[in-house]
Amino acid sequence: MSLWLTLETALEALRRNVLRTTLTALGIIIGVAAVIVMMALGNGARSSIESRIRTAGTNLIIVMPGSANVGGARTGQGGRTTLTPADADAIAALPGVAAISPGATTRAQVVSASGNWSTQIQGASAELATIRDWDMESGAFFSDADVNRSAKVALLGAIVRDQLFGEHVDPTGETIRINNQPFVVDGVLARKGQSAIGQDQDDTVVVPYTTVMKKLSGNTWLSNVTVAATSEDQIAEVSAAITDLLRQRHRLTAADPDDFTVRTLEEMMSVLTATTSTMTWLLASVAAVSLIVGGIGVMNIMLVSVTERTREIGLRLSIGARKRDVLTQFLVESLALSLAGGLAGILVGVGAAFGVSRLLAWSVSISPVSVALSFACAAGIGAFFGIYPARRAAALSPIEALRYE
């Protein structure tokens, strides 16, 4: 029997029971669609994380205080007070460093004539605008002179501006109070949205770091130092030089652990994307369970079909059909059912992914790999779960089959 005739016979057998065929294929459709949607959401999340990190600059190095041990309890990152402005000045003199911005942060209630808002006060140098490529919506970034004299000037994030003055208002030149101290608004920062770790970069007030240290927090140490390398190729070299420099300045012996942390955005991106990839494959694996369930449904229906068509199988075998022909026919029926369900599942999955994106405003990315993988799984399941019914049909005795009622 030719392959084309076998396929035609298989399709005719499936058409005889359209409702049963459709319900059987539904398991495959749901499984394929679920895998595509889960992988699209995971890929979209990974792409979103990568783009957010790149907007901050791929040549950035972040230096932060390390963990302190207080009464046997470790405080975690940022617990030490050993990172100082003098360390930042020494880092700035290293080869390969293009710019630095010492950071000192605190949290405070910010008050204007028409509103108030609790937010993060981020101390920085005038170079932060260049390092972070941070544009201004209105006004101008404060200067080095403002940093040197610990000026009470402030730049508002868009969310803080909206809460204190209203949307689209230019508050440049207005006075606000931070911890009951008057600050002049120099401008409003352009919107940046959430960072890769989920922090809202627009919910902040940026002031000179010296102002935070001397007039708001009273601390003599830094919360962080943001370093821009001259190029991405020098990130590893500059990171190693910073580590050596700080260990020397902090008089750490070879046996002492670092009392600081040096992180690059490339490291953050690799960790976050690896985590997202793991979650994507985990979700896809869970969704693939429905494919297995659909495959069991295919096997069940094919076994029912073998039972219903026992006399037909006996008749074909008695007039010269080979066992291989019977096996091929039932295997082709199983594959046709699974492939049709796979194609329909791809359409449903792509539509559902874009529907979820529009409804929940989530980022999705449908890759050809996920579509091909889902379709291949559907075909593999059809072949795997179709083998047993096909072999059972081919093993029937012609005489016994013809006697079957």
C-alpha positions as CSV (number, residue, x, y, z in Angstrom):
1,M,0.0,0.0,0.0
2,S,1.4,3.4,-1.0
3,L,2.1,6.0,1.7
4,W,-0.4,8.4,0.0
5,L,-3.2,5.8,0.1
6,T,-2.3,5.0,3.7
7,L,-2.6,8.7,4.6
8,E,-5.9,9.0,2.7
9,T,-7.3,6.0,4.5
10,A,-6.1,7.3,7.9
11,L,-7.7,10.7,7.3
12,E,-11.0,9.0,6.2
13,A,-11.0,7.0,9.5
14,L,-10.5,10.1,11.5
15,R,-13.3,11.9,9.6
16,R,-15.8,9.2,10.5
17,N,-15.8,10.4,14.1
18,V,-15.2,14.1,13.9
19,L,-16.3,14.9,17.5
20,R,-14.2,12.2,19.0
21,T,-11.2,13.2,16.9
22,T,-11.6,16.8,17.9
23,L,-11.8,16.1,21.6
24,T,-8.8,13.8,21.4
25,A,-6.8,16.5,19.5
26,L,-7.8,19.0,22.2
27,G,-5.4,17.5,24.7
28,I,-2.5,18.0,22.2
29,I,-3.7,21.5,21.3
30,I,-3.8,22.6,25.0
31,G,-0.4,21.1,25.7
32,V,1.3,22.8,22.7
33,A,-0.4,26.1,23.4
34,A,0.6,26.0,27.1
35,V,4.2,25.3,26.3
36,I,4.4,28.2,23.7
37,V,2.7,30.7,26.1
38,M,5.0,29.7,29.1
39,M,8.1,30.0,27.0
40,A,7.0,33.3,25.4
41,L,6.4,34.8,28.8
42,G,9.8,33.6,30.1
43,N,11.7,34.8,27.0
44,G,9.9,38.1,27.3
45,A,10.9,38.5,30.9
46,R,14.5,37.7,30.0
47,S,14.6,40.2,27.2
48,S,13.0,42.9,29.4
49,I,15.7,42.3,32.1
50,E,18.5,42.5,29.5
51,S,17.2,45.8,28.0
52,R,16.7,47.4,31.4
53,I,20.3,46.6,32.4
54,R,21.6,47.9,29.1
55,T,19.9,51.2,29.6
56,A,21.9,51.7,32.7
57,G,25.1,51.1,30.8
58,T,27.0,47.9,30.1
59,N,30.4,49.4,31.2
60,L,29.3,50.0,34.8
61,I,30.9,48.6,37.9
62,I,29.1,49.0,41.3
63,V,31.2,49.0,44.5
64,M,29.3,48.4,47.8
65,P,30.2,47.9,51.4
66,G,30.3,44.2,52.5
67,S,28.6,42.4,55.3
68,A,29.4,43.0,58.9
69,N,29.3,40.5,61.8
70,V,27.4,41.9,64.8
71,G,27.2,39.5,67.7
72,G,27.4,36.5,65.4
73,A,24.6,37.8,63.1
74,R,25.7,38.8,59.6
75,T,24.1,42.0,58.4
76,G,24.3,41.3,54.7
77,Q,25.6,43.5,51.9
78,G,26.0,47.1,52.9
79,G,26.4,46.4,56.6
80,R,30.0,47.8,56.8
81,T,31.1,51.4,57.1
82,T,34.5,51.1,55.5
83,L,33.8,52.6,52.1
84,T,34.7,56.2,52.2
85,P,35.0,59.2,49.8
86,A,38.8,58.8,50.0
87,D,38.3,55.3,48.5
88,A,36.2,56.8,45.7
89,D,39.0,59.3,45.0
90,A,41.5,56.5,44.8
91,I,39.3,54.5,42.5
92,A,39.0,57.5,40.2
93,A,42.8,57.6,39.7
94,L,42.9,54.0,38.5
95,P,43.7,53.3,34.8
96,G,40.7,52.4,32.8
97,V,38.2,54.4,35.0
98,A,36.4,57.0,32.9
99,A,34.2,58.4,35.7
100,I,32.9,57.7,39.2
101,S,29.9,58.8,41.3
102,P,30.1,58.3,45.1
103,G,26.7,57.4,46.5
104,A,25.1,58.0,49.8
105,T,21.5,57.1,50.3
106,T,18.8,57.7,52.9
107,R,15.1,57.8,53.1
108,A,13.1,60.9,54.1
109,Q,9.7,62.6,53.8
110,V,9.8,65.3,51.1
111,V,7.3,68.1,51.5
112,S,6.2,70.8,49.0
113,A,3.6,73.6,49.4
114,S,1.0,71.3,47.8
115,G,1.9,67.7,48.9
116,N,4.3,65.3,50.6
117,W,5.9,62.0,49.7
118,S,8.2,59.5,51.4
119,T,11.0,58.5,49.0
120,Q,14.6,57.5,48.6
121,I,17.2,60.4,48.7
122,Q,20.0,59.4,46.4
123,G,23.3,61.2,46.9
124,A,25.5,61.3,43.9
125,S,28.2,63.4,42.1
126,A,27.6,65.6,39.0
127,E,29.1,62.8,36.9
128,L,26.1,60.5,37.5
129,A,24.2,62.1,34.6
130,T,27.0,61.0,32.2
131,I,27.6,57.6,33.8
132,R,23.9,56.7,33.7
133,D,23.1,58.6,30.6
134,W,20.3,60.2,32.5
135,D,18.6,63.0,30.6
136,M,16.6,65.9,32.1
137,E,12.9,66.5,31.5
138,S,13.4,70.1,32.7
139,G,16.1,72.1,34.4
140,A,19.7,71.0,34.6
141,F,21.9,68.6,36.7
142,F,23.7,70.1,39.6
143,S,27.4,70.9,39.2
144,D,30.7,69.9,40.9
145,A,30.6,73.2,42.7
146,D,27.3,72.2,44.3
147,V,28.9,68.9,45.4
148,N,32.0,70.7,46.8
149,R,29.9,73.1,48.9
150,S,27.2,70.5,49.9
151,A,24.5,72.6,48.3
152,K,20.9,72.1,49.2
153,V,19.8,71.5,45.6
154,A,17.6,68.6,44.4
155,L,16.6,66.8,41.3
156,L,13.2,65.1,41.4
157,G,12.3,61.8,39.8
158,A,9.1,62.0,37.7
159,I,7.0,60.2,40.3
160,V,8.1,62.4,43.1
161,R,7.4,65.5,40.9
162,D,3.9,64.1,40.2
163,Q,3.2,63.6,43.9
164,L,4.5,67.0,45.1
165,F,3.5,69.3,42.2
166,G,1.3,67.4,39.8
167,E,1.9,65.8,36.4
168,H,3.6,67.8,33.7
169,V,4.4,70.6,36.1
170,D,7.9,72.2,35.9
171,P,8.9,72.8,39.5
172,T,12.4,74.1,38.6
173,G,13.3,76.9,41.1
174,E,10.6,75.8,43.6
175,T,11.6,75.0,47.2
176,I,10.9,71.7,48.9
177,R,11.7,70.5,52.4
178,I,13.7,67.3,53.1
179,N,13.9,66.4,56.8
180,N,12.6,70.0,57.4
181,Q,15.5,71.5,55.6
182,P,14.9,73.7,52.5
183,F,16.2,72.5,49.1
184,V,15.9,74.3,45.8
185,V,14.6,72.1,42.9
186,D,17.2,72.2,40.0
187,G,15.1,70.1,37.7
188,V,13.2,66.9,36.9
189,L,14.9,63.7,35.7
190,A,13.6,62.0,32.6
191,R,11.7,58.8,33.2
192,K,13.6,55.6,33.3
193,G,11.1,53.1,34.7
194,Q,12.0,50.1,36.8
195,S,15.5,48.8,37.1
196,A,16.4,45.2,36.5
197,I,15.9,44.3,40.2
198,G,12.4,45.9,40.2
199,Q,13.3,49.3,41.9
200,D,11.4,52.2,40.5
201,Q,14.1,54.6,39.3
202,D,11.6,57.5,39.0
203,D,10.7,57.4,42.7
204,T,13.8,59.2,43.9
205,V,15.3,62.5,44.7
206,V,18.9,63.0,43.7
207,V,21.1,65.5,45.6
208,P,24.9,65.9,46.0
209,Y,26.3,63.0,48.0
210,T,28.1,65.4,50.3
211,T,24.8,67.0,51.2
212,V,23.4,63.6,52.2
213,M,26.4,62.8,54.4
214,K,26.7,66.2,56.1
215,K,23.1,67.5,56.3
216,L,20.7,64.5,56.1
217,S,22.2,61.2,57.3
218,G,25.3,62.4,59.2
219,N,27.3,59.4,58.0
220,T,30.9,59.5,57.1
221,W,30.8,56.5,54.8
222,L,29.4,55.8,51.3
223,S,26.6,53.5,50.4
224,N,28.1,52.7,47.0
225,V,30.4,53.9,44.3
226,T,29.3,53.8,40.7
227,V,32.3,53.4,38.3
228,A,32.2,53.7,34.5
229,A,35.0,51.9,32.7
230,T,36.4,53.4,29.6
231,S,35.1,50.5,27.6
232,E,33.3,47.2,28.1
233,D,36.5,45.3,27.3
234,Q,38.2,46.7,30.4
235,I,35.5,45.9,32.9
236,A,37.2,42.7,34.2
237,E,40.6,44.5,34.4
238,V,39.2,47.5,36.2
239,S,37.1,45.3,38.6
240,A,40.3,43.4,39.6
241,A,42.2,46.6,40.1
242,I,39.4,48.1,42.3
243,T,39.5,44.9,44.4
244,D,43.3,45.0,44.9
245,L,43.2,48.8,45.7
246,L,40.5,48.5,48.3
247,R,42.0,45.5,50.0
248,Q,45.3,47.5,50.3
249,R,43.6,50.6,51.5
250,H,41.5,48.7,54.1
251,R,44.7,46.8,55.3
252,L,43.2,43.4,54.7
253,T,45.5,40.4,55.0
254,A,45.4,37.4,52.7
255,A,43.3,35.5,55.2
256,D,40.8,38.3,55.6
257,P,37.6,38.3,53.4
258,D,36.7,41.4,51.4
259,D,34.8,44.0,53.4
260,F,33.3,45.3,50.1
261,T,31.6,43.9,47.1
262,V,32.4,44.7,43.4
263,R,29.7,43.9,40.9
264,T,29.3,44.5,37.2
265,L,26.1,44.8,35.4
266,E,27.2,41.9,33.1
267,E,27.3,39.7,36.2
268,M,23.9,40.9,37.3
269,M,22.5,40.3,33.9
270,S,23.9,36.8,33.7
271,V,22.5,35.8,37.1
272,L,19.1,37.3,36.3
273,T,18.8,35.8,32.9
274,A,20.0,32.4,34.1
275,T,17.3,32.5,36.8
276,T,14.7,33.6,34.3
277,S,15.8,30.8,31.9
278,T,15.5,28.2,34.6
279,M,12.0,29.4,35.5
280,T,11.0,29.4,31.8
281,W,12.0,25.8,31.3
282,L,10.4,24.9,34.6
283,L,7.1,26.4,33.5
284,A,7.4,24.8,30.1
285,S,8.1,21.4,31.7
286,V,5.0,21.8,33.8
287,A,3.0,22.8,30.7
288,A,4.4,19.8,28.8
289,V,2.6,17.5,31.3
290,S,-0.6,18.3,29.5
291,L,1.1,17.1,26.3
292,I,1.7,13.7,27.9
293,V,-2.0,13.6,29.0
294,G,-3.0,14.4,25.5
295,G,-0.8,11.6,24.2
296,I,-2.5,9.1,26.6
297,G,-5.8,10.3,25.1
298,V,-4.5,9.6,21.6
299,M,-3.4,6.1,22.6
300,N,-6.8,5.5,24.3
301,I,-8.7,6.5,21.2
302,M,-6.5,4.5,18.9
303,L,-7.1,1.4,21.1
304,V,-10.8,2.0,20.8
305,S,-10.4,2.4,17.1
306,V,-8.6,-1.0,16.9
307,T,-11.4,-2.7,18.8
308,E,-14.1,-1.1,16.6
309,R,-12.4,-2.0,13.4
310,T,-11.3,-5.6,14.3
311,R,-13.4,-7.1,11.5
312,E,-12.1,-4.5,9.0
313,I,-8.5,-5.4,10.0
314,G,-9.2,-9.1,9.6
315,L,-10.7,-8.6,6.2
316,R,-7.7,-6.6,5.0
317,L,-5.3,-9.2,6.3
318,S,-7.2,-12.1,4.7
319,I,-7.1,-10.5,1.2
320,G,-3.4,-10.0,1.3
321,A,-2.6,-6.9,3.4
322,R,0.7,-7.3,5.3
323,K,1.0,-6.7,9.0
324,R,3.4,-3.9,8.2
325,D,0.6,-2.2,6.2
326,V,-1.8,-2.4,9.1
327,L,0.8,-1.1,11.6
328,T,1.6,1.8,9.2
329,Q,-2.0,2.8,8.8
330,F,-2.7,3.0,12.5
331,L,0.6,4.8,13.2
332,V,-0.2,7.3,10.5
333,E,-3.6,7.9,12.0
334,S,-2.0,8.6,15.4
335,L,0.6,10.9,13.8
336,A,-2.0,12.8,11.7
337,L,-4.1,13.4,14.9
338,S,-1.1,14.6,16.8
339,L,0.3,16.8,14.0
340,A,-3.1,18.4,13.4
341,G,-3.4,19.1,17.1
342,G,0.2,20.5,17.1
343,L,-0.6,22.9,14.3
344,A,-3.8,24.1,15.9
345,G,-1.9,24.4,19.3
346,I,0.7,26.6,17.7
347,L,-2.0,29.0,16.4
348,V,-3.8,29.0,19.8
349,G,-0.5,29.4,21.7
350,V,0.7,32.4,19.6
351,G,-2.8,34.1,19.9
352,A,-2.9,33.4,23.6
353,A,0.6,34.8,24.2
354,F,-0.2,38.1,22.5
355,G,-3.6,38.2,24.3
356,V,-1.9,37.8,27.7
357,S,0.6,40.5,26.6
358,R,-2.2,43.0,25.7
359,L,-4.4,42.1,28.6
360,L,-1.8,42.2,31.4
361,A,0.8,44.4,29.7
362,W,3.5,41.7,30.1
363,S,6.4,41.4,27.7
364,V,6.3,38.3,25.5
365,S,8.8,36.9,23.0
366,I,7.8,34.0,20.8
367,S,10.9,32.3,19.5
368,P,11.0,29.9,16.5
369,V,12.8,27.4,18.8
370,S,9.8,27.2,21.2
371,V,7.4,26.7,18.3
372,A,9.5,24.0,16.7
373,L,10.1,22.3,20.0
374,S,6.4,22.2,20.8
375,F,5.5,20.8,17.3
376,A,8.3,18.2,17.6
377,C,7.0,17.1,21.0
378,A,3.5,16.8,19.6
379,A,4.8,14.6,16.7
380,G,7.0,12.5,19.1
381,I,4.1,11.9,21.5
382,G,1.9,10.9,18.5
383,A,4.4,8.4,17.4
384,F,5.2,7.1,20.9
385,F,1.6,6.6,22.0
386,G,0.5,5.3,18.6
387,I,3.0,2.5,18.5
388,Y,1.2,0.2,20.9
389,P,-2.2,0.4,19.3
390,A,-0.7,0.0,15.9
391,R,1.3,-3.1,16.9
392,R,-1.8,-4.5,18.6
393,A,-3.8,-4.1,15.4
394,A,-1.0,-5.6,13.3
395,A,-0.8,-8.6,15.6
396,L,-4.4,-9.6,15.1
397,S,-5.1,-13.0,13.6
398,P,-7.1,-12.7,10.4
399,I,-9.4,-15.6,11.3
400,E,-10.0,-14.4,14.9
401,A,-10.6,-10.9,13.6
402,L,-13.2,-12.0,11.1
403,R,-15.1,-13.9,13.8
404,Y,-15.1,-10.8,16.0
405,E,-18.6,-9.4,16.7
